[in-house]
Amino acid sequence: MIKWFKNIEGDLAIWAIVGFMALLSFLPIYSASTNLVYVANNGTPIFHLVKHAFLLACGFMIIYGVHKIPYRFFSGGSVLMIPLVLILLAFTLAKGSTIGGANASRWIQIPFIGIGFQTSTLAGLILMIYVARYLAQNKDKEFTFKDSVLKLWIWVALILGLILPANFSTTAIIFLMVLMVAFIGGYPIKYLASVVGIGVLVLALFVLTAKALPGVLPNRVDTWISRVENFSNENAEEGYQVEKAKIAIASGGIQGRGPGKSVQKNFLPQSSSDFIFAIIVEEWGLIGAIVVMSCYLFLLIRILIAAKKATTIFATLLIIGVGIPIIVQAIINMAVAVNLFPVTGQTLPLISSGGTSIWMTCIAIGIILSVTANKEKEVSADNEENPLDVLHEAIG
């Protein structure tokens, strides 16, 4: 263990904030897990705490291992992983597990260890690396829509098309992140507008087909529509989970009820994952909320600093592509808890329970740390123009 600490490289501030958030997660996870024990009759609080500790320990080993890999290896690795990701997504859509009896074919079980694996999170991570690779390789060329359709957008469409039927929120997040990275990478705005238009058209056709031909393919269109309607209609009855989350937050006050004293954890079905932020606010109050939000803000600042200091365009786009989704996911999770956003099922990175979310976030953190460790340097790196500088100049 001591040898590991001596070999830690990269941005130490990122290491520190990730470690702090991991430690911060133990108390709310231990408290919220009582819901799984007494309502779902699943294990004991100690069992869930140990499981969470095990997943985090594995996550930090993943960070350590990934951050030792020269970041340029991820470029070629994404090309090799794209076909595998497509196969996993197709298998998950056809054979994936349901959650609580609902049609949510987004999970597959990892053999022997019994942990659910959400393939869409892996797919999103690989896709962002692939997009960064394509943009970096074509930085000195004039982008053409025809060429990019075959080399970029067809892969984006295939992956998002396989994620969409079971997970609209993840599809939307990945699509928006791809557009953001493409914009920063210098992809023409007129082509991006075309991509957005095509994406909206395809989504509309999918929704209409799913409504007209129910049962043709697994989907959650009715769930999406009901969530949006309930959120947009002030007179509609609030969803059960959102209502309990708002009660938890409202009862937290400034200092909260105290560790382990949450009441609403006994009523929130996803108290240890999707709505962990509500439990944190109920037990730790406004102070706890500020601490959690400050952690993500600090992480965002370090991600942007790392992207700014990156020596190659690929490195900059890579950090943005895998780092910003972590912050976006956190914002969406907290926004759902306070009823500023429809229910999406997004977890709170590094704090919520769940193996897939923790491990994929740790891979992303490891990639960022690999870049900040500056494993490889190119002779031509100093001559490259950082796309963040271009974006800054464009904004003014």
HUKA-V867746 format. One record per run of one state. SS is the DSSP state (~ for helix, > for strand, _ for the rest). FROM is the first residue (numbers start at 1). TO is the last residue. If there is no record, write none. Layout:
# HUKA-V867746
ss: [SS;SS]
from: [FROM;FROM]
to: [TO;TO]
This chain:
# HUKA-V867746
ss: [_;~;_;~;_;~;_;~;_;~;_;>;_;>;_;>;~;_;~;_;~;_;~;_;~;_;~;_;~;_;~;_;~;_;~;_;~;_;~;_]
from: [1;2;7;12;33;34;39;45;68;73;96;97;100;102;111;115;119;138;145;165;168;185;189;213;221;233;240;251;264;267;276;310;313;338;355;373;381;384;387;396]
to: [1;6;11;32;33;38;44;67;72;95;96;99;101;110;114;118;137;144;164;167;184;188;212;220;232;239;250;263;266;275;309;312;337;354;372;380;383;386;395;396]
